[in-house]
Amino acid sequence: MCNARGDEAQAVARLGFLEWAFTEPGQVTAETVKDALRHPATKAPGSAAARAFVDYLRQAVTPLSAGRARRGRARALH
């Protein structure tokens, strides 16, 4: 278990997520991330870094909303 807190926990989680993504066999897809989120360890992460890692997994499968950015860009161009 990692004892990191705050910004340090976020940094550890970010590095862990990137390591996981780059060492996962094959291509990492939304389904790969969803499979990882089904793992029992993600249900009750035991440290701040583990919770942040699970948050990164959740963010990886959350669709981006481009509607607002497109409207703002259209206004800026016209």
C-alpha positions as CSV (number, residue, x, y, z in Angstrom):
1,M,0.0,0.0,0.0
2,C,1.2,3.5,-0.9
3,N,1.3,6.1,1.9
4,A,1.3,9.1,-0.5
5,R,-1.3,11.8,-0.1
6,G,-2.6,14.8,-2.0
7,D,-0.5,15.8,-5.0
8,E,2.0,13.0,-4.4
9,A,-0.8,10.4,-4.5
10,Q,-2.1,11.9,-7.8
11,A,1.4,11.7,-9.3
12,V,1.9,8.1,-8.1
13,A,-1.5,7.2,-9.6
14,R,-0.8,9.0,-12.9
15,L,2.5,7.1,-13.2
16,G,0.8,3.9,-12.3
17,F,-1.9,4.4,-14.8
18,L,0.6,5.2,-17.6
19,E,2.6,2.1,-16.7
20,W,-0.5,0.0,-16.7
21,A,-1.6,1.4,-20.1
22,F,1.8,0.9,-21.8
23,T,2.5,-2.6,-20.3
24,E,-1.0,-4.0,-20.9
25,P,-0.8,-6.7,-23.6
26,G,-2.3,-5.6,-26.9
27,Q,-4.2,-2.3,-27.4
28,V,-5.8,-0.6,-24.5
29,T,-9.4,0.1,-25.4
30,A,-12.5,1.3,-23.4
31,E,-13.4,-2.4,-22.9
32,T,-9.9,-3.1,-21.4
33,V,-10.4,-0.2,-19.0
34,K,-14.0,-1.4,-18.1
35,D,-12.5,-4.9,-17.5
36,A,-10.0,-3.3,-15.1
37,L,-12.8,-1.5,-13.3
38,R,-14.6,-4.8,-12.7
39,H,-11.6,-6.1,-10.7
40,P,-12.4,-6.5,-7.0
41,A,-9.5,-4.3,-6.0
42,T,-11.1,-1.3,-7.7
43,K,-14.2,-1.6,-5.5
44,A,-12.5,-0.5,-2.3
45,P,-9.1,1.0,-3.0
46,G,-7.0,1.1,0.2
47,S,-5.0,4.3,-0.3
48,A,-5.2,7.8,-1.7
49,A,-3.0,6.7,-4.7
50,A,-5.2,3.7,-5.4
51,R,-8.3,5.8,-5.3
52,A,-6.7,8.3,-7.7
53,F,-5.7,5.4,-10.0
54,V,-9.3,4.1,-10.1
55,D,-10.4,7.7,-10.8
56,Y,-8.0,7.7,-13.8
57,L,-9.6,4.5,-15.0
58,R,-13.0,6.0,-14.7
59,Q,-11.9,9.2,-16.6
60,A,-10.5,7.0,-19.4
61,V,-14.0,5.6,-20.1
62,T,-15.9,8.9,-19.6
63,P,-17.0,10.4,-23.0
64,L,-15.8,13.9,-23.7
65,S,-18.4,16.5,-24.3
66,A,-17.3,18.5,-27.3
67,G,-20.5,20.5,-27.7
68,R,-19.6,23.5,-25.6
69,A,-16.1,23.8,-27.2
70,R,-17.5,23.7,-30.7
71,R,-20.0,26.5,-30.0
72,G,-17.4,28.7,-28.5
73,R,-15.1,28.1,-31.5
74,A,-17.8,28.8,-34.0
75,R,-18.6,32.1,-32.3
76,A,-14.9,33.0,-32.3
77,L,-14.6,32.3,-36.0
78,H,-17.8,34.1,-37.2
